[in-house]
């Protein structure tokens, strides 16, 4: 192949990737809108969309007839038959979702299991995916698997260096799962993948400077997005908010001497004081909002004080446009959003907080599965016809 042909094909691959990524992350849009947003000419967009349709990656639909002005172009939408599998192993369950291009969760299941090991997760995911291939996803195309792990994940190869609540140390789960399913597997930190999902599909999609904190059964993790880029650090371990020193102004608020943030702002403490047994977030939210028990109110207030102080520090250091709170951290805010947001701003410099927005994660319980699946789609998005 001559150099010119190679260059032309390289440009075409780049343009195909740009169109597919646009439709995947930003939703269905007409050819005319794609032309405007990419800066490509109409004939090029027509050719690119045709190729993506032939590959089964997008579909074209007639535009809404009630909104016709002039001659409308067809609407290009991501194919719901192309999916990636998102997996989130936690200390009490393994959650698995089939997420289509465009970020829609087609199938979802939660398998209760106490502190699953690598072999447990491989076995559970393999059985679920094979069942889906024979049933709900029959005839579809699975691009790969993404795992959102509550721990330190080495960016270079996906090795789980430490997931203390699962008791995983230097654990390779990508290799065994890829061998079992015959699919490519990527592994990342759960909170970083949650940040990715909220930035692309959720509460933070209009913002480029975002602090994301996720609170789950395994503790508190987080992600940091600056100028639209997810910051991983030199090894991929950035965002471990839960391991920072807790901001406890009143010694009476401390429950774990020498403890870190996730020891003090802690889901298990809320569950215990509310008298619940292994609740999902929706049940916990309902219980905390409905109770009039003084001990519950006191524990909620204590955790909110420590969390708002931590977020005030984050605002001063990073000056984000938005803070997104996932899991039980979102619940703590939602019990009185106005007071919570005012306290974060009070704890921060006025100039740093003047453009700040604070929100609960918009994707709810699906955020980690969507983020993990999006990471699994990355190879396809980079080279759609590769």
BELZI-V770377 format. One record per helix or strand of 2 or more residues. SS is the DSSP state (alpha for helix, beta for strand). FROM is the first residue (numbers start at 1). TO is the last residue. If there is no record, write none. Layout:
ss={SS/SS}
from={FROM/FROM}
to={TO/TO}
This chain:
ss={alpha/beta/alpha/alpha/beta/alpha/beta/beta/beta/beta/alpha/beta/beta/beta/beta/alpha/beta/alpha/beta/beta/beta/alpha/alpha/alpha/alpha/alpha/alpha/beta/alpha/alpha/alpha/beta/alpha/alpha}
from={3/29/31/42/58/65/75/82/93/105/118/141/152/160/168/174/185/190/210/219/229/241/251/261/267/281/294/322/328/337/350/357/364/378}
to={26/30/38/54/61/67/78/89/100/112/134/149/153/163/171/181/189/201/216/226/230/243/253/264/274/290/318/327/334/347/353/360/376/382}
